[in-house]
Amino acid sequence: MNQSERIHPQADKLELLPQCARGTEMGTLLRMFWQPVARSAAVAAGHARSVRILGEDLTLYRGESGRPYLVGGRCAHRLSALHTGWIEGERIRCMYHGWQFDGTGQCTQRPAEGDTRMPNIRIPGYPLHEYAGAIFAYLGEGPAPEFQLLCKDVFERLDGLLFAREEIWPCNWFQLVENSLDATHVSFVHHWGRVGKFGQHVAATIPKLEYVETDAGIRQIATRSKNSVRVSDWTFPNKNHIVVPGLTESDPWIDVGHWNVPLDDTHTLRFVIYSVPSVGAEADERIRSYFEAYGDYNPADHHAELLVERKVPQDELIQLTSAQDYVAAIGQGASVDRSRELLGKSDAGIALLRRIFWRELDAIRAGRPTKAWRRLEQSSELPRQVAEPAGA
């Protein structure tokens, strides 16, 4: 029997993993957690923009006070896009017929209807929380949980630099989550095209792997040598915390938070926050200039260059690392058929990841509580590796 004819013993369970729509088991699970929807700087006071998250089209706006709100994407009247309207105080008014909504989604005014009291009309409205230069939303049922699971000291440095980036990739979110728990790929993917800052510090050596479930998610340890022990803390359900080299050998290492948020079944918001310790005014300005010059990059805009021409970016940190991961993920297709794959012992992290998700989905199906995920109490400091010679 060839690969295409195999019937995977877990085919039905594998089909659950990439889902995100409301009403699906995975969609329910994802909505139990805060998810990033935009950079804080992406919407100014008195302005609105459309966002798509977990298969839902929504409107993100800031009131005149600067407070952000997230409501339905369309006016309840004739379903016109609400983000094209205008802000009045803390409310948004549809440009089509003037229906007005507050930040909870409550319709507050219908100018042409002659209402004498508040209309009994609502569109969706979701709680928001701003943290580390990003706007997070809770799209689940009931009161929002405390915003603590995603917090880490390294993203709260009083004297540090924070940079948030957004990329939209045309593939399923779970492919990118699995990539986070695949330490072996670093030895190959990040040596493809050109060896950049990241690849210089992670030799093309097959690592010894260790995976441990924690209170927050999974700790991944990949040991390539005594000087190359790479640790990452993955937080359930879709955030990874890693460290990458600085711009120069004298610069501090950068803490990176990666969120892989489903926009729908075949598009993912790859949301990234970089936290850089401050080391002085001159270095800080140089680092800011770098992120301004190279941070506005989405490998999806260079799809043909990367996959057809094999032309990689000249920048050796942000752009190259992102481009290399993009080629690997997109090479699996818009939504990979996991029933045809052949896992090996190097896929221990992916196997553990799936078991945890299936356990949580089983609990939802049975009406039981899921795990009470909580912020790690131990230090979040991750080891920095020394550069190793190519081929080491």
Sine and cosine of phi, psi and omega as CSV:
sin_phi,cos_phi,sin_psi,cos_psi,sin_omega,cos_omega
0.00,0.00,0.80,-0.60,0.00,-1.00
-0.99,0.11,0.07,-1.00,-0.12,-0.99
-0.87,0.50,-0.65,0.76,-0.06,-1.00
-0.94,0.35,-0.30,0.95,-0.04,-1.00
-0.99,-0.12,-0.16,0.99,-0.05,-1.00
-0.91,0.41,0.58,-0.81,0.13,-0.99
-0.95,-0.30,0.93,-0.36,-0.08,-1.00
-0.94,0.34,0.75,-0.66,-0.03,-1.00
-0.90,0.44,-0.32,0.95,0.01,-1.00
-0.91,-0.41,0.44,0.90,-0.10,-1.00
-0.82,0.57,-0.70,0.72,-0.03,-1.00
-0.91,0.42,-0.64,0.77,0.00,-1.00
-0.94,0.33,-0.58,0.81,0.01,-1.00
-0.90,0.44,-0.53,0.85,-0.01,-1.00
-0.93,0.38,-0.31,0.95,0.00,-1.00
-0.97,0.24,-0.47,0.88,-0.19,-0.98
-0.89,0.45,-0.68,0.73,-0.09,-1.00
-0.99,0.13,-0.05,1.00,-0.11,-0.99
-0.94,0.33,0.37,-0.93,0.07,-1.00
-0.49,-0.87,-0.20,0.98,-0.12,-0.99
-0.91,0.41,0.51,-0.86,0.08,-1.00
-0.87,0.50,0.72,-0.70,-0.02,-1.00
0.98,-0.18,-0.37,0.93,0.11,-0.99
-0.99,0.15,0.34,-0.94,-0.01,-1.00
-0.90,0.43,-0.69,0.73,0.01,-1.00
-0.93,0.37,-0.61,0.79,0.06,-1.00
-0.87,0.50,-0.63,0.78,0.06,-1.00
-0.90,0.43,-0.69,0.73,-0.01,-1.00
-0.89,0.45,-0.73,0.68,-0.01,-1.00
-0.88,0.48,-0.56,0.83,-0.02,-1.00
-0.97,0.24,-0.01,1.00,0.07,-1.00
-1.00,0.04,0.02,1.00,-0.09,-1.00
-0.76,-0.65,0.47,-0.88,0.10,-0.99
-0.93,0.37,0.68,-0.74,0.00,-1.00
-0.79,-0.61,0.67,-0.75,0.07,-1.00
-0.94,0.33,0.65,-0.76,0.01,-1.00
-0.88,-0.48,-0.37,0.93,-0.02,-1.00
-0.16,-0.99,0.34,-0.94,0.18,-0.98
-0.93,0.36,0.58,-0.82,0.03,-1.00
-0.84,0.54,-0.60,0.80,-0.05,-1.00
-0.97,0.23,-0.09,1.00,-0.09,-1.00
-0.98,0.22,-0.26,0.96,0.01,-1.00
-0.65,-0.76,0.83,-0.56,-0.04,-1.00
-1.00,-0.04,0.27,-0.96,0.05,-1.00
-0.85,0.53,0.72,-0.70,-0.01,-1.00
0.99,0.16,0.21,0.98,-0.02,-1.00
-0.79,-0.62,0.30,-0.95,-0.01,-1.00
-0.68,-0.73,0.38,-0.93,0.10,-1.00
-0.51,-0.86,0.41,-0.91,0.06,-1.00
-1.00,0.08,0.57,-0.82,0.10,-1.00
-0.68,-0.73,0.47,-0.89,0.09,-1.00
-0.83,-0.55,0.76,-0.65,-0.03,-1.00
-0.48,-0.88,0.73,-0.68,0.03,-1.00
0.79,0.62,0.63,0.78,0.04,-1.00
0.98,0.21,0.15,0.99,-0.03,-1.00
-0.90,-0.43,0.71,-0.70,0.09,-1.00
-1.00,-0.02,0.83,-0.56,-0.13,-0.99
-0.73,-0.68,0.16,-0.99,0.03,-1.00
-0.88,-0.47,0.85,-0.53,0.09,-1.00
-0.97,-0.26,0.81,-0.58,0.04,-1.00
-0.59,-0.80,0.36,-0.93,0.14,-0.99
-0.93,-0.37,0.73,-0.68,0.11,-0.99
-0.93,0.37,0.10,-1.00,0.00,-1.00
-0.89,0.45,-0.35,0.94,0.06,-1.00
-0.97,0.24,-0.26,0.96,-0.09,-1.00
0.99,-0.15,-0.15,0.99,0.01,-1.00
-0.94,0.33,0.71,-0.70,0.00,-1.00
-1.00,0.06,0.48,-0.88,0.05,-1.00
-0.66,-0.75,0.49,-0.87,0.05,-1.00
-0.77,-0.64,0.90,-0.44,-0.02,-1.00
-0.76,-0.66,0.00,-1.00,-0.03,-1.00
-0.84,0.55,0.41,-0.91,-0.07,-1.00
-0.98,0.20,-0.32,0.95,-0.08,-1.00
-0.75,-0.66,0.55,-0.84,0.10,-1.00
-0.90,0.45,0.62,-0.78,-0.02,-1.00
-0.93,0.37,-0.28,0.96,-0.10,-1.00
-0.96,0.27,-0.97,0.25,-0.03,-1.00
-0.87,-0.49,0.31,0.95,0.13,-0.99
0.89,0.45,0.52,0.85,0.10,-1.00
-0.97,0.25,0.50,-0.86,0.00,-1.00
-0.88,0.48,0.86,-0.52,-0.14,-0.99
-0.97,0.26,-0.44,0.90,-0.06,-1.00
-0.93,0.37,-0.23,0.97,0.04,-1.00
-0.99,0.15,-0.08,1.00,0.01,-1.00
-0.99,0.17,-0.33,-0.95,-0.03,-1.00
-0.75,-0.66,0.37,-0.93,-0.08,-1.00
-1.00,-0.08,0.72,-0.70,0.09,-1.00
-0.78,-0.62,0.96,-0.28,-0.08,-1.00
0.91,0.41,-0.88,-0.47,0.02,-1.00
-0.95,-0.31,0.27,0.96,-0.04,-1.00
-0.87,-0.49,0.30,-0.95,0.01,-1.00
-0.86,-0.51,0.67,-0.74,-0.04,-1.00
-0.90,-0.43,0.74,-0.67,0.03,-1.00
-0.93,0.38,0.68,-0.73,-0.03,-1.00
-0.98,0.21,-0.19,0.98,-0.08,-1.00
-0.98,0.18,-0.82,0.57,0.00,-1.00
-0.72,-0.69,0.22,0.97,0.16,-0.99
0.99,0.15,0.15,0.99,0.05,-1.00
-0.88,0.48,0.65,-0.76,-0.08,-1.00
-0.89,-0.46,0.58,-0.81,-0.02,-1.00
-0.73,-0.69,0.55,-0.83,0.09,-1.00
-1.00,-0.04,-0.04,-1.00,-0.11,-0.99
-0.95,0.33,-0.15,0.99,0.09,-1.00
-1.00,-0.06,-0.11,0.99,-0.07,-1.00
0.99,-0.11,-0.02,1.00,0.01,-1.00
-0.95,0.30,0.77,-0.63,0.11,-0.99
-0.95,0.31,0.81,-0.59,-0.08,-1.00
-0.94,-0.35,-0.23,0.97,-0.04,-1.00
-0.30,-0.96,0.66,-0.75,0.13,-0.99
-0.76,-0.65,1.00,-0.01,-0.20,-0.98
-0.81,0.59,-0.58,0.82,-0.09,-1.00
-1.00,-0.03,0.03,1.00,-0.10,-1.00
-0.98,-0.20,-0.12,0.99,0.04,-1.00
0.91,0.40,0.54,0.84,-0.01,-1.00
-0.89,0.45,0.63,-0.78,0.08,-1.00
-0.96,-0.28,-0.10,1.00,0.08,-1.00
-0.51,-0.86,0.09,-1.00,-0.08,-1.00
-0.88,0.48,0.81,-0.59,0.02,-1.00
-0.89,0.46,0.58,-0.82,0.04,-1.00
-1.00,0.04,0.88,0.47,-0.09,-1.00
-0.69,-0.73,0.71,-0.71,0.02,-1.00
-0.67,-0.75,0.49,-0.87,0.25,-0.97
-0.89,-0.45,0.20,-0.98,0.00,-1.00
-0.85,0.53,0.53,-0.85,0.09,-1.00
-0.54,-0.84,0.72,-0.69,-0.14,-0.99
-0.78,-0.62,0.55,-0.83,0.05,-1.00
-0.92,0.39,0.54,-0.84,0.04,-1.00
-0.81,-0.59,0.40,-0.92,0.07,-1.00
-0.54,-0.84,0.76,-0.65,0.03,-1.00
-0.99,-0.14,0.73,-0.68,-0.04,-1.00
-0.43,-0.90,0.75,-0.66,0.13,-0.99
0.81,0.59,0.64,0.77,0.06,-1.00
0.98,0.18,0.28,0.96,-0.03,-1.00
-0.72,-0.70,0.41,-0.91,0.08,-1.00
-0.96,-0.28,0.85,-0.53,0.00,-1.00
-0.95,-0.32,0.55,-0.83,0.00,-1.00
-0.81,-0.58,0.49,-0.87,0.13,-0.99
-0.91,-0.42,0.91,-0.42,-0.10,-1.00
-0.97,-0.26,0.22,0.98,-0.05,-1.00
-1.00,0.05,-0.07,-1.00,0.01,-1.00
-1.00,0.04,0.49,-0.87,0.08,-1.00
0.96,0.27,-0.12,-0.99,-0.03,-1.00
-0.88,0.47,0.57,-0.82,0.03,-1.00
-0.94,0.34,0.61,-0.79,0.06,-1.00
-0.94,0.34,0.29,-0.96,0.09,-1.00
-0.86,0.51,0.64,-0.77,0.02,-1.00
-1.00,0.08,1.00,0.04,-0.03,-1.00
-0.68,-0.73,-0.47,0.88,-0.08,-1.00
-0.87,0.50,-0.62,0.78,-0.09,-1.00
-1.00,0.06,-0.13,0.99,-0.08,-1.00
-0.97,0.25,0.68,-0.74,0.09,-1.00
-0.59,-0.81,0.59,-0.81,-0.05,-1.00
-0.84,0.54,-0.59,0.81,-0.08,-1.00
-0.92,0.39,-0.34,0.94,0.04,-1.00
-0.99,-0.12,0.16,0.99,-0.02,-1.00
-0.81,-0.59,0.36,0.93,-0.01,-1.00
-0.89,0.46,0.79,-0.62,-0.01,-1.00
-0.94,0.35,-0.50,0.86,-0.03,-1.00
-0.95,-0.32,0.27,0.96,-0.05,-1.00
-1.00,-0.07,0.11,-0.99,0.06,-1.00
-0.95,-0.33,0.68,-0.73,0.02,-1.00
-0.85,-0.52,0.70,-0.71,0.05,-1.00
-0.69,-0.73,0.79,-0.61,0.02,-1.00
-0.93,-0.37,0.65,-0.76,-0.01,-1.00
-0.73,-0.68,0.47,-0.88,0.07,-1.00
-0.79,-0.61,0.71,-0.70,0.15,-0.99
-0.74,-0.68,0.59,-0.81,0.09,-1.00
-0.91,-0.42,0.87,-0.50,-0.03,-1.00
-0.94,-0.33,0.64,-0.77,-0.03,-1.00
-1.00,0.10,0.87,0.49,0.08,-1.00
-0.45,-0.89,0.18,-0.98,-0.07,-1.00
-0.95,0.31,0.57,-0.82,-0.08,-1.00
-0.88,0.47,-0.56,0.83,-0.11,-0.99
-0.95,0.32,-0.41,0.91,0.11,-0.99
-0.87,0.49,-0.65,0.76,-0.03,-1.00
-0.97,0.25,-0.56,0.83,0.09,-1.00
-0.89,0.45,-0.71,0.70,0.02,-1.00
-0.89,0.46,-0.57,0.82,0.04,-1.00
-0.88,0.48,-0.55,0.83,0.03,-1.00
-0.90,0.43,-0.48,0.88,-0.03,-1.00
-0.97,-0.23,0.44,0.90,0.00,-1.00
-0.84,-0.55,0.99,0.11,-0.07,-1.00
-0.94,0.35,-0.41,0.91,-0.03,-1.00
-0.92,0.39,-0.51,0.86,-0.07,-1.00
-0.87,0.49,-0.46,0.89,-0.04,-1.00
-0.86,0.51,-0.56,0.83,-0.03,-1.00
-0.94,0.35,-0.27,0.96,-0.04,-1.00
-0.89,-0.46,-0.84,0.54,-0.08,-1.00
-0.84,0.54,-0.70,0.72,-0.09,-1.00
-1.00,0.01,0.29,0.96,0.21,-0.98
-0.85,-0.52,0.23,0.97,-0.01,-1.00
-1.00,-0.03,0.71,-0.70,0.06,-1.00
0.99,0.14,-0.82,0.58,0.02,-1.00
-0.28,-0.96,0.59,-0.81,0.07,-1.00
-1.00,0.00,0.93,-0.36,-0.04,-1.00
-0.99,-0.12,-0.32,-0.95,-0.04,-1.00
-0.84,0.54,-0.67,0.74,-0.03,-1.00
-0.92,0.39,-0.78,0.63,-0.03,-1.00
-0.88,0.47,-0.51,0.86,0.01,-1.00
-0.91,0.42,-0.46,0.89,-0.03,-1.00
-0.99,-0.16,-0.15,0.99,0.05,-1.00
-0.83,-0.56,0.99,-0.16,-0.11,-0.99
-0.90,0.44,0.37,-0.93,0.01,-1.00
-0.98,0.19,0.77,0.63,0.01,-1.00
-0.95,-0.32,0.64,-0.77,0.02,-1.00
-0.95,0.32,0.83,-0.56,-0.09,-1.00
-0.99,0.12,0.41,-0.91,0.25,-0.97
-0.99,0.12,0.76,-0.65,-0.17,-0.99
-0.94,-0.33,0.58,-0.82,0.11,-0.99
-0.59,-0.81,0.74,-0.67,0.00,-1.00
-0.76,-0.65,0.75,-0.67,-0.03,-1.00
-0.72,-0.69,0.78,-0.63,0.11,-0.99
-0.96,0.30,0.72,-0.69,-0.01,-1.00
-0.90,-0.43,-0.03,-1.00,0.06,-1.00
-0.91,0.42,-0.43,0.90,-0.07,-1.00
-0.98,-0.22,-0.42,0.91,-0.08,-1.00
0.12,-0.99,-0.92,-0.38,-0.03,-1.00
-0.67,-0.75,0.74,-0.67,0.15,-0.99
-0.99,-0.14,0.79,-0.62,-0.05,-1.00
-0.92,-0.38,0.80,-0.60,0.00,-1.00
-0.83,-0.56,0.86,-0.51,0.00,-1.00
-0.86,-0.51,0.93,-0.37,-0.06,-1.00
-0.97,-0.24,0.89,-0.46,0.03,-1.00
-0.97,-0.26,-0.50,0.87,0.07,-1.00
-0.26,-0.96,0.05,-1.00,-0.02,-1.00
-0.90,0.44,-0.42,0.91,0.01,-1.00
-0.99,-0.16,-0.01,1.00,-0.03,-1.00
-0.76,-0.65,0.99,0.16,0.06,-1.00
-0.89,-0.46,0.97,-0.26,-0.08,-1.00
-0.99,-0.16,0.82,-0.57,-0.02,-1.00
-0.86,-0.50,0.69,-0.73,0.11,-0.99
-0.72,-0.69,0.55,-0.83,0.05,-1.00
-0.94,-0.35,0.94,-0.33,0.02,-1.00
-1.00,-0.08,0.76,-0.65,-0.03,-1.00
-0.96,-0.29,0.78,-0.63,0.00,-1.00
-0.90,0.44,0.70,-0.72,0.09,1.00
-0.97,-0.24,-0.08,1.00,-0.16,-0.99
-0.38,-0.92,0.46,0.89,0.02,-1.00
-0.87,-0.50,0.65,-0.76,0.08,-1.00
-0.83,-0.56,0.64,-0.77,0.06,-1.00
-0.90,-0.43,0.88,-0.48,0.03,-1.00
-0.76,-0.66,0.12,-0.99,0.15,-0.99
-0.84,-0.55,0.58,-0.82,0.01,-1.00
-0.75,-0.67,0.36,-0.93,-0.03,-1.00
-0.89,0.45,0.40,-0.92,0.09,-1.00
-0.96,0.27,-0.02,-1.00,-0.06,-1.00
-0.92,0.38,-0.56,0.83,0.07,-1.00
-0.76,-0.65,0.18,-0.98,-0.01,-1.00
-0.89,0.45,-0.42,0.91,-0.02,-1.00
-1.00,0.03,-0.18,0.98,0.00,-1.00
-0.99,0.15,0.46,-0.89,0.05,-1.00
-0.93,0.37,0.45,-0.89,0.10,-1.00
-0.93,0.38,0.41,-0.91,-0.13,-0.99
-0.94,-0.34,0.80,-0.61,0.13,-0.99
-0.99,0.13,0.75,-0.66,-0.08,-1.00
-0.82,-0.57,0.80,-0.59,0.13,-0.99
-0.96,-0.27,0.87,-0.50,0.00,-1.00
-0.95,-0.32,0.81,-0.58,0.17,-0.98
-0.92,-0.40,0.72,-0.69,0.09,-1.00
-0.92,-0.38,0.99,-0.14,-0.17,-0.99
-0.96,-0.30,0.84,-0.55,0.02,-1.00
-0.93,0.37,0.80,-0.60,0.20,-0.98
-0.99,0.12,-0.66,0.75,0.13,-0.99
-0.36,-0.93,-0.28,-0.96,-0.11,-0.99
-0.94,0.33,-0.31,0.95,-0.06,-1.00
-0.78,-0.63,0.28,0.96,0.05,-1.00
-0.62,-0.78,0.68,-0.74,-0.07,-1.00
-0.79,-0.62,0.71,-0.70,0.17,-0.98
-1.00,0.08,0.92,-0.38,0.06,-1.00
-1.00,-0.09,0.99,-0.17,-0.11,-0.99
-0.98,-0.20,0.78,-0.62,-0.11,-0.99
-0.76,-0.65,0.73,-0.69,0.12,-0.99
-0.87,-0.49,0.80,-0.60,0.03,-1.00
-0.96,-0.29,0.76,-0.65,0.05,-1.00
-0.87,-0.49,0.87,-0.49,-0.08,-1.00
-0.86,-0.50,0.83,-0.56,0.07,-1.00
-0.88,0.47,0.63,-0.77,0.05,-1.00
-0.97,0.25,0.70,-0.72,0.01,-1.00
-0.78,-0.62,0.32,0.95,0.01,-1.00
0.78,-0.62,0.42,-0.91,-0.11,-0.99
-0.86,0.51,-0.69,0.72,-0.06,-1.00
-0.91,0.42,-0.73,0.69,0.01,-1.00
-0.92,0.40,-0.64,0.77,0.00,-1.00
-0.87,0.49,-0.67,0.74,0.00,-1.00
-0.92,0.40,-0.61,0.79,0.04,-1.00
-0.91,0.42,-0.63,0.77,0.00,-1.00
-0.94,0.35,-0.66,0.75,0.07,-1.00
-0.86,0.50,-0.69,0.73,-0.01,-1.00
-0.89,0.46,-0.61,0.79,0.02,-1.00
-0.89,0.45,-0.75,0.66,-0.03,-1.00
-0.92,0.40,-0.55,0.83,0.08,-1.00
-0.91,0.41,-0.59,0.81,-0.06,-1.00
-0.99,0.17,-0.58,0.81,-0.15,-0.99
-0.88,-0.47,-0.14,0.99,-0.10,-1.00
-0.96,0.26,-0.39,0.92,-0.02,-1.00
-1.00,0.03,0.93,0.36,-0.08,-1.00
-0.73,-0.68,0.73,-0.68,0.10,-1.00
-0.74,-0.67,0.91,-0.40,-0.04,-1.00
-0.86,0.51,-0.38,0.92,0.04,-1.00
-0.89,0.46,-0.43,0.90,0.05,-1.00
-0.97,0.26,-0.16,0.99,-0.04,-1.00
-0.81,-0.58,0.55,0.83,-0.12,-0.99
-0.81,0.58,-0.80,0.60,-0.05,-1.00
-0.91,0.41,-0.64,0.77,0.02,-1.00
-0.84,0.54,-0.66,0.75,-0.08,-1.00
-0.98,0.19,-0.76,0.65,-0.14,-0.99
-1.00,0.03,-0.42,0.91,-0.02,-1.00
-0.98,-0.20,-0.79,0.62,-0.05,-1.00
-1.00,0.06,-0.23,0.97,-0.05,-1.00
0.82,0.57,0.62,0.78,0.00,-1.00
-0.99,-0.15,0.91,-0.41,-0.08,-1.00
-0.99,-0.17,0.37,-0.93,0.00,-1.00
-0.90,0.44,0.42,-0.91,0.06,-1.00
-0.97,0.24,-0.55,0.84,0.03,-1.00
-0.89,0.46,0.76,-0.66,-0.15,-0.99
-0.99,-0.11,0.07,1.00,-0.01,-1.00
-0.87,-0.49,-1.00,0.02,-0.09,-1.00
-0.85,0.52,-0.81,0.58,-0.15,-0.99
-0.94,0.33,-0.70,0.72,-0.03,-1.00
-0.91,0.41,-0.72,0.70,0.00,-1.00
-0.87,0.50,-0.70,0.71,0.01,-1.00
-0.90,0.43,-0.69,0.73,-0.01,-1.00
-0.88,0.47,-0.66,0.75,-0.01,-1.00
-0.91,0.42,-0.70,0.72,0.05,-1.00
-0.90,0.43,-0.59,0.81,0.00,-1.00
-0.88,0.47,-0.72,0.69,-0.01,-1.00
-0.87,0.49,-0.67,0.75,0.01,-1.00
-0.91,0.42,-0.71,0.70,-0.06,-1.00
-0.94,0.34,-0.72,0.69,-0.02,-1.00
-0.92,0.38,-0.46,0.89,0.05,-1.00
-0.89,0.46,-0.31,0.95,0.05,-1.00
-0.99,0.13,-0.19,0.98,-0.06,-1.00
0.98,-0.19,0.13,-0.99,-0.03,-1.00
-0.90,0.44,-0.57,0.82,0.08,-1.00
-0.48,-0.87,0.96,-0.28,-0.15,-0.99
-0.91,0.42,0.61,-0.79,0.07,-1.00
-1.00,0.01,1.00,-0.10,-0.08,-1.00
-0.94,0.35,-0.27,0.96,0.01,-1.00
-0.94,0.34,-0.21,0.98,-0.03,-1.00
-0.97,-0.24,-0.02,1.00,-0.09,-1.00
-0.99,0.16,0.28,-0.96,0.06,-1.00
-0.78,-0.62,0.99,-0.12,-0.02,-1.00
-0.98,0.21,0.46,-0.89,0.05,-1.00
-0.81,-0.58,-0.10,-1.00,-0.04,-1.00
-0.92,0.39,-0.39,0.92,0.04,-1.00
-0.96,0.29,-0.14,0.99,0.01,-1.00
-0.99,-0.12,0.45,0.89,-0.04,-1.00
-0.87,0.50,-0.60,0.80,0.01,-1.00
-0.92,0.40,-0.65,0.76,0.02,-1.00
-0.92,0.40,-0.65,0.76,0.02,-1.00
-0.89,0.47,-0.69,0.72,0.03,-1.00
-0.91,0.42,-0.69,0.72,0.02,-1.00
-0.82,0.57,-0.74,0.67,-0.03,-1.00
-0.91,0.41,-0.66,0.75,0.01,-1.00
-0.87,0.49,-0.64,0.77,0.00,-1.00
-0.92,0.40,-0.71,0.70,0.02,-1.00
-0.89,0.46,-0.69,0.73,0.00,-1.00
-0.90,0.45,-0.61,0.79,0.05,-1.00
-0.88,0.47,-0.69,0.72,0.00,-1.00
-0.93,0.37,-0.63,0.78,0.04,-1.00
-0.92,0.39,-0.60,0.80,0.07,-1.00
-0.87,0.48,-0.65,0.76,0.00,-1.00
-0.90,0.43,-0.68,0.74,0.04,-1.00
-0.88,0.47,-0.69,0.73,-0.02,-1.00
-0.89,0.46,-0.60,0.80,-0.05,-1.00
-1.00,0.02,-0.03,1.00,-0.01,-1.00
0.97,0.24,0.34,0.94,0.03,-1.00
-0.99,-0.10,0.36,-0.93,0.08,-1.00
-0.91,0.42,0.60,-0.80,0.13,-0.99
-0.99,0.13,0.07,-1.00,0.00,-1.00
-0.88,0.48,0.62,-0.78,0.04,-1.00
-1.00,0.09,0.98,0.18,-0.02,-1.00
-0.90,0.44,0.65,-0.76,-0.01,-1.00
-0.55,-0.83,0.35,-0.94,-0.04,-1.00
-0.84,0.54,0.64,-0.77,0.04,-1.00
-0.90,0.43,0.69,-0.72,0.01,-1.00
-1.00,0.07,-0.50,0.87,-0.01,-1.00
-0.96,0.27,0.22,-0.98,-0.02,-1.00
-0.84,0.54,0.63,-0.78,0.01,-1.00
-1.00,-0.07,0.14,0.99,0.00,-1.00
-0.91,0.41,0.81,-0.59,0.02,-1.00
-0.96,-0.29,0.58,-0.82,-0.08,-1.00
-0.92,0.40,0.58,-0.81,0.08,-1.00
-0.99,-0.16,0.71,-0.70,-0.02,-1.00
-1.00,-0.09,0.46,-0.89,0.13,-0.99
-1.00,0.07,0.48,-0.88,0.01,-1.00
-0.90,0.43,0.68,-0.74,0.03,-1.00
-0.91,-0.42,0.52,-0.85,0.01,-1.00
-0.90,0.44,0.55,-0.83,0.00,-1.00
-0.83,0.56,0.70,-0.72,0.02,-1.00
1.00,0.09,0.00,1.00,-0.02,-1.00
-0.94,0.35,0.00,0.00,0.00,0.00
